[in-house]
Amino acid sequence: MKAEQLSVFLENRAGRLAEVTHTLAEAGINIRALSLADTSDFGILRMIVCEHAKAQIVLKEKGFTLGRTSVVAVEVPDTPGGLDDVLQLVSQNGINVEYMYAFVQREPSSAVMIFRFDKVDQAIEVLNAENYTIIPSEKLCQL
């Protein structure tokens, strides 16, 4: 029930991010969620994309340095405290959130959060035990 995330390492210069999006657009690959973090020298673009194997190929062909990471896509109630409930649960079980970002979906009653946990398998077990919906990669492009 893990989702696949691509991480693209980018030099921190004008136009480099646009090169990634253009490459994916030309290949007909949809970006479903993303996060961009930067330092003075480089950035890390983390993305959930449709057809991640194809995305890896086209980006590598353009000379981008990539990584693949397992993340967890969790459906969270879109109410005050919905995210806090998830964070309290994983925290109480000794699981650290390394980073997270939001995923936009069409269903207005819930949000999907993408989490990178230090203990991915344990996080999935804990969340499943509390009846949270975990969305695998192949379903993220159907939302």
C-alpha positions as CSV (number, residue, x, y, z in Angstrom):
1,M,0.0,0.0,0.0
2,K,3.0,2.3,-0.5
3,A,3.0,4.9,-3.1
4,E,6.0,5.7,-5.3
5,Q,7.5,9.1,-5.3
6,L,10.1,10.5,-7.7
7,S,12.7,12.9,-6.4
8,V,14.5,15.1,-8.9
9,F,17.6,16.9,-7.9
10,L,17.8,20.3,-9.5
11,E,20.5,22.9,-9.7
12,N,19.1,26.1,-8.2
13,R,19.0,28.2,-11.4
14,A,16.2,29.8,-13.4
15,G,14.4,27.5,-15.8
16,R,15.5,24.2,-14.3
17,L,12.1,23.4,-12.8
18,A,10.4,24.3,-16.1
19,E,12.6,21.8,-17.9
20,V,11.2,19.0,-15.7
21,T,7.6,20.1,-16.2
22,H,8.1,20.5,-20.0
23,T,9.8,17.1,-20.2
24,L,6.9,15.4,-18.5
25,A,4.3,17.4,-20.4
26,E,5.8,16.4,-23.7
27,A,5.7,12.8,-22.6
28,G,2.0,13.1,-21.6
29,I,2.8,12.4,-17.9
30,N,0.5,14.0,-15.4
31,I,1.9,15.4,-12.1
32,R,-0.6,14.6,-9.3
33,A,1.2,16.1,-6.3
34,L,4.5,17.8,-5.7
35,S,6.7,19.5,-3.2
36,L,9.8,21.6,-3.9
37,A,12.5,22.3,-1.2
38,D,15.6,24.2,-1.9
39,T,18.9,25.4,-0.6
40,S,21.2,28.0,-2.0
41,D,22.8,25.4,-4.4
42,F,20.1,22.8,-5.3
43,G,16.5,21.8,-4.9
44,I,14.7,18.6,-4.5
45,L,11.5,18.2,-6.4
46,R,9.3,15.4,-5.0
47,M,6.5,14.3,-7.2
48,I,3.7,11.8,-7.4
49,V,3.2,11.2,-11.1
50,C,1.1,8.9,-13.3
51,E,3.3,6.4,-15.1
52,H,6.3,6.8,-12.8
53,A,8.4,4.3,-14.7
54,K,8.0,6.2,-18.0
55,A,8.7,9.5,-16.1
56,Q,12.0,8.0,-14.8
57,I,13.0,7.1,-18.3
58,V,12.2,10.5,-19.9
59,L,13.8,12.5,-17.1
60,K,17.0,10.4,-17.1
61,E,17.2,10.8,-20.9
62,K,17.2,14.6,-20.3
63,G,20.1,14.2,-17.7
64,F,18.2,14.7,-14.5
65,T,19.4,12.9,-11.3
66,L,16.5,10.9,-9.8
67,G,15.6,8.9,-6.8
68,R,12.6,6.8,-5.9
69,T,11.1,6.7,-2.5
70,S,8.2,4.9,-0.9
71,V,5.7,7.2,0.7
72,V,2.3,6.7,2.2
73,A,-0.8,8.5,0.8
74,V,-3.4,8.8,3.6
75,E,-6.9,10.0,3.3
76,V,-7.5,12.5,6.1
77,P,-10.9,13.9,7.1
78,D,-11.1,17.5,5.9
79,T,-12.2,18.9,9.2
80,P,-10.5,20.8,12.0
81,G,-8.1,18.3,13.7
82,G,-8.2,15.7,10.9
83,L,-4.5,16.0,10.3
84,D,-3.7,16.3,14.0
85,D,-5.4,13.0,14.6
86,V,-3.1,11.2,12.2
87,L,0.0,13.0,13.5
88,Q,-0.9,12.2,17.1
89,L,-1.4,8.5,16.2
90,V,1.9,8.1,14.5
91,S,3.7,10.1,17.2
92,Q,2.3,8.0,20.0
93,N,3.7,4.9,18.1
94,G,7.2,6.3,17.9
95,I,7.0,7.0,14.2
96,N,8.6,10.2,12.8
97,V,7.3,12.2,9.9
98,E,10.4,13.1,7.8
99,Y,8.3,15.3,5.5
100,M,4.8,15.6,4.1
101,Y,2.8,17.4,1.5
102,A,-0.8,17.7,0.3
103,F,-2.4,15.9,-2.6
104,V,-5.5,17.6,-4.2
105,Q,-8.4,15.4,-5.0
106,R,-11.9,16.1,-6.2
107,E,-13.7,14.6,-3.1
108,P,-14.4,17.6,-0.8
109,S,-15.0,15.7,2.4
110,S,-11.4,14.5,2.7
111,A,-7.9,15.5,1.9
112,V,-5.0,13.2,0.9
113,M,-1.6,13.8,2.6
114,I,1.6,12.3,1.3
115,F,3.8,11.2,4.2
116,R,7.4,10.1,4.3
117,F,7.7,8.2,7.6
118,D,11.0,6.9,9.1
119,K,9.1,3.5,9.7
120,V,7.0,3.1,6.6
121,D,5.7,-0.4,7.2
122,Q,4.9,0.3,10.9
123,A,3.1,3.5,10.0
124,I,0.9,1.6,7.5
125,E,0.1,-1.0,10.1
126,V,-0.9,1.6,12.7
127,L,-3.0,3.6,10.3
128,N,-4.7,0.5,9.0
129,A,-5.5,-0.5,12.6
130,E,-7.3,2.8,13.0
131,N,-9.2,2.4,9.7
132,Y,-7.5,5.1,7.8
133,T,-7.7,4.8,4.0
134,I,-4.2,4.4,2.5
135,I,-4.1,4.9,-1.3
136,P,-1.7,2.9,-3.4
137,S,0.2,4.5,-6.4
138,E,-2.1,3.2,-9.1
139,K,-5.2,4.7,-7.5
140,L,-3.7,8.2,-7.0
141,C,-4.0,8.9,-10.7
142,Q,-7.7,8.0,-10.6
143,L,-8.7,10.5,-7.9
